[in-house]
Amino acid sequence: MSDLLKPEQRKRPDDERDWNETFRHAKSLFAVVLSLVVLIGGGLFAYNKVGTAVTGLFVAEDYPGPGEDDVEVEIPQGSTVDEIGSILKDADVVASTDAFSRAAAEIPNANQLQAGTYTLQTKMRARDAIQAMLDAGVKGGKRFLIREGLRINEQVAALAEQTGIPAERFEEALKNPDAYGLPSWAKGNPEGYLFPDTYEMSGEDPNTALKQMTANFMRKANDVQLEARAGELNREPGDLVTIASIIEAEVRRPEDRAKVARVIYNRLDAKPSMPLQMDSTVHYAVNHPRTGGVTTTDADRANPSPYNTYVHAGIPPGPIGAPGRSALEAAANPADGDWKYFVSVNMDTGETAFAETFAEHEQNVRKFRAWCQDNPGKC
């Protein structure tokens, strides 16, 4: 009975050992695979659970609302949505800038938030704070527009007319530059540092308007890197503001502004230095109206005022008006060139001719005079 299998069908001891070994390996492999499946599945489960917990943990902090104490918040002109969020966070109106940003993203017209002074409450829900600002606008808001190039007395007149606040109160407020944030390099002189733009304010405090205008100036100065560029040009920041104010008064076409800036620097840096001889500074010195002619008389040019750049070399002691953004940009980034002279040859278009030598300049001056003769009353 034991000999029923043919010899080749019988299991040899070596075959049996091989088969047992293979079986043991298969069992081990199965155990490893099973462990991996359990580990991966458990890991995914844990990840989902922890991920949910972490997500909940990092949800931006927000107040539940509705709010507690009244607080007045000032939003400067030109503030971005992110900057508004920071201002509200600092005033404790919202719990976090992240909550404000998330709420702003959910409100379609949040980008329509305006500059001005708002009455809100501390500890508001971010969404409620934004909606309150949009619904109310600026309470008791007064919108006013200040144009480029205005002198400080003209700015005061425009502020008084548009806000209803007497000019005398603005004049008194201007005497305390710390109250409205005038930069130290203005040396206490607000001329040129109240940035021309459209604003909105509430209340009757003139400093509310002055703060907005000064803060807006500082943002524009930072945008053009005024302080850094002043150092690179071997000037003081206030010098660049004064140069920008001359550019604003002298130049109409944007493409000419950086070239006029170069003329000014070339004259200042000449050896020996050349007087600027800018008629705009003479008009300021003798208090000519800005809307008058562009030419000056011999008597005007002999005026001893320190602002008269025909009499005094170097940069005037301060700005002669309020420069706009492009004039500040030009003063900080003059064009490359060797020009030392310029003159407008068409007062209607603002076309300006530049020259490296006085002989070339005389030819351009003749063009200017010919245009004036053909257009009486415009020069």
SULFENGI-V705132 format. One record per helix or strand of 3 or more residues. SS is the DSSP state (h for helix, s for strand). FROM is the first residue (numbers start at 1). TO is the last residue. If there is no record, write none. Layout:
SS:FROM:TO
SS:FROM:TO
This chain:
h:7:9
h:13:57
s:70:75
h:81:90
h:97:106
h:110:112
s:116:121
h:126:136
s:142:145
h:152:163
h:167:173
h:177:179
h:184:186
s:198:201
h:206:223
h:226:232
h:237:250
h:254:269
h:279:286
h:298:301
h:325:332
s:341:346
s:351:355
h:358:374
